[in-house]
Amino acid sequence: MHTYRTHTCGALRKSDEGKTVKLSGWISRIRDHGGVLFIDLRDTYGVTQCVIEEDSNALIDIFSKIRNESVVTITGKVVARAQDAINQKNGIQVKSR
């Protein structure tokens, strides 16, 4: 694609699981679930849920200060959701590093 992304937010599929990808877009929503952040990253092609796990304190500190509609680039590994956590609209997520 270009230096800001390897995929668009709407392009990731189950076949991308395990790949390291770079996504760019704006933050639609951030949810804090007890030290785990869920970020809905949106571009003109779709939405991807990015997860920052509790052992990533530096990233949690950074994203806790970022506001909705901020434009960011996130690099991480594509991970399939657990079977019991699959949302019928979107079954994949990106774990940020």
ABEGO torsion letter per residue (X at the ends): XBAABABBAAABBAAABGBBBBBBEBBABBBBBGGBBBBBBBBAAEBBBBBBBAABAAAAAAAAABBBGBBBBBBBBBBBBBAAABBAABABBBBBX
